[in-house]
Amino acid sequence: MKSRHEARVDHYYDRNTQRFLRCGLRGSSATIHRAVWAPGVTTRREAVHHVHELILRHAIDNRRPPIVWDLGCGVGASIAYLAARKRASYRGVTISRTQRALAQRLLSRNTALPADDWAVLVGDFCKPETLGRLKASAAGSPSLIYMIEAFGHATDPRTLLAGAADALCPGGRLVICDDIISGGQYRAHPQVRTFAAGWRISTLWTVDEISRCAASHGLELQQSIDLTPWVELNRPRDRLIRLVIDALDRSGLSGCRFASLPFWGNMRGGNALQQALATGAIGYRFLVYRKQ
């Protein structure tokens, strides 16, 4: 049986995923992750896949066809992009059955991988049994585990990091790319709290806190890249959403049942995240850990 938080996150993505894709909330190519306009990026397609390129550059083992896990795989766009560039056995897990169905459709149509070289499971990546199912399905230990905008949903980050460390083969990498608070004092920041509530975020750890926990399980920080300067902020759509939210707040309607629906939770959380990124309370970070 799902926990209350699992059910809330599942409901959030079941209700919002189709809109993310339909409205192009995060870019193109079925990717519902952040667009990053880093130096050298010239097109939106490159921007929405910049994090994938960082994974290819910093984390994938080129010595042999690896086993790769995507924890919080969404609709499978990251697997599809990486699989087109690196032969491997890919496994993904999502808490949302809606996302799993979309991922299976995308991967069956858009990858040249044999059917036994990819699979998407439904489950909570904090639970050891979920990681056990992933390992059994790939018949081996992964050399790469990555989480893109998923670590914040972890209800038990200590168990998650311990499980990832245990699953990785020696020398394997764990990649975490996410919105990470810049200091413990920001947990009580109003915009951070609104972001966490709206986007169903459970874990608000700093880079140091993640790294200390990872180190206790034999994972050493190898790369830490701050992508915040290149994240899109204050687009016309963002300004429109801010105006609508401000109007709701002034009217007193922000506490009504309609305003508590997943759609508005996403809008309000995203607006708060924009402000937290702009003020430095949160940073968009790319972290690579190596198993010793």
Protein Blocks (a to p, Z undefined) as FASTA:
>chain_A
ZZfklmmmmmmmmmmmmmmmmnomnogehiabdcdddehiabfklmmmmmmmmmmmmmpc
ckbccddddehjlnolmmmmmmmmogcddddddfbfklmmmmmmmmmmmccbdfklgccd
dddfkbmklmmmmmmmnopacfbdcdehklmmpmblmlmmmmmmmmpcghiacddddddd
fbfklmmpmklmmmmmmnopabdcdfklmmmmmmmnopacfbdcdfklmpcehifklmmm
mmmmmmmmmnopmmmmklmpmklmmmmmmmmmmmmmmnopaccdddddddZZ
